[in-house]
Amino acid sequence: QVQLVESGGGLVQPGGSLRLSCAASGFTFSSYPMSWYRQAPGKERALVARISNTRGYTDYADSVKGRFGISRDNAKNTVYLQMNSLQPEDTAVYYCNVRRGSIDSWGQGTQVMVSS
């Protein structure tokens, strides 16, 4: 079955950086766009970034444009989220997502906390 395993979260000071990884299995990774979402306490889960399956087209939430970068390695079945210039409002649980037809699959999430 589909498995998405996120890693790389943690506590970072404002202005710092983190790189999240999502290792995927159970489906043909290179055939699907991949996305990162986040959910802050008391808020709905929201799209952060997405990347197309082969050509690497990317799209970002306005709040992270210019600070975050999504990339993928189809040989390693892994998608990444490089997060720079982190701010307290970036604090959230970050989730990896793949949508295959009408089916959404999610990882367990990785916590990112930005605090001094």
C-alpha positions as CSV (number, residue, x, y, z in Angstrom):
1,Q,0.0,0.0,0.0
2,V,1.0,3.6,-0.3
3,Q,3.4,4.8,2.4
4,L,4.7,8.3,2.8
5,V,7.3,8.9,5.6
6,E,8.3,12.4,6.5
7,S,11.4,13.4,8.3
8,G,13.5,16.4,9.0
9,G,11.3,18.5,11.3
10,G,12.4,20.0,14.5
11,L,12.9,23.2,16.5
12,V,14.6,26.1,14.8
13,Q,15.2,29.7,15.6
14,P,13.6,32.5,13.5
15,G,15.6,33.0,10.3
16,G,16.8,29.5,10.3
17,S,16.4,26.7,7.8
18,L,15.2,23.1,7.7
19,R,15.0,20.5,5.0
20,L,12.1,18.1,5.1
21,S,12.1,14.8,3.3
22,C,9.3,12.4,2.3
23,A,10.2,8.9,1.3
24,A,7.4,7.3,-0.8
25,S,6.6,3.7,-1.6
26,G,3.7,1.5,-2.8
27,F,3.1,3.4,-6.0
28,T,4.8,4.6,-9.1
29,F,6.4,7.7,-7.7
30,S,7.5,9.3,-11.0
31,S,3.9,9.2,-12.3
32,Y,2.4,11.6,-9.8
33,P,2.7,15.2,-8.7
34,M,3.6,15.5,-5.0
35,S,2.7,18.1,-2.5
36,W,3.5,19.4,1.0
37,Y,0.8,20.6,3.3
38,R,0.9,22.0,6.8
39,Q,-1.5,22.3,9.6
40,A,-1.0,24.8,12.4
41,P,-2.7,24.5,15.8
42,G,-6.4,25.5,15.4
43,K,-6.1,25.9,11.7
44,E,-7.1,23.8,8.7
45,R,-4.5,21.9,6.7
46,A,-3.2,24.1,3.9
47,L,-1.2,23.5,0.7
48,V,2.4,24.8,1.0
49,A,4.0,23.6,-2.3
50,R,3.6,21.1,-5.1
51,I,5.7,19.7,-7.8
52,S,4.8,18.0,-11.1
53,N,5.8,14.4,-11.7
54,T,8.6,14.7,-14.3
55,R,9.1,18.3,-15.6
56,G,9.5,19.7,-12.1
57,Y,6.9,22.5,-12.4
58,T,6.3,24.0,-9.0
59,D,3.7,26.0,-7.2
60,Y,3.7,27.7,-3.8
61,A,1.5,29.3,-1.3
62,D,1.9,33.0,-1.3
63,S,3.1,32.9,2.3
64,V,6.2,30.8,1.4
65,K,7.1,32.1,-2.0
66,G,10.8,33.0,-2.2
67,R,11.6,31.2,1.1
68,F,10.7,27.6,0.5
69,G,11.7,25.3,-2.4
70,I,10.1,21.9,-3.3
71,S,12.1,19.3,-5.3
72,R,12.0,15.6,-6.0
73,D,14.3,12.8,-6.8
74,N,12.4,10.2,-8.8
75,A,15.3,7.7,-8.6
76,K,15.0,7.8,-4.8
77,N,11.2,8.1,-4.6
78,T,11.7,11.1,-2.4
79,V,10.3,14.7,-2.3
80,Y,11.9,17.5,-0.4
81,L,11.0,20.8,1.1
82,Q,13.8,23.2,1.7
83,M,12.6,25.9,4.1
84,N,14.6,29.1,4.6
85,S,14.1,32.2,6.5
86,L,11.7,30.4,8.8
87,Q,9.3,32.5,10.9
88,P,7.1,31.6,13.9
89,E,4.1,31.6,11.7
90,D,5.6,28.6,9.9
91,T,5.2,26.5,13.0
92,A,3.0,23.5,12.0
93,V,2.9,19.9,11.3
94,Y,4.1,19.3,7.7
95,Y,2.5,16.5,5.7
96,C,3.5,14.9,2.4
97,N,0.7,14.2,0.0
98,V,0.0,12.3,-3.2
99,R,-3.3,12.4,-5.0
100,R,-4.0,9.4,-7.3
101,G,-7.3,10.0,-9.0
102,S,-9.7,10.8,-6.2
103,I,-7.6,9.2,-3.5
104,D,-5.4,11.3,-1.2
105,S,-2.7,9.6,0.7
106,W,-0.8,11.3,3.6
107,G,2.2,10.7,5.7
108,Q,2.2,10.9,9.5
109,G,3.6,14.4,9.5
110,T,6.7,16.0,10.9
111,Q,6.6,18.8,13.4
112,V,8.3,22.1,12.7
113,M,8.5,24.6,15.4
114,V,10.1,28.1,14.9
115,S,10.8,29.8,18.2
116,S,13.6,31.7,19.9
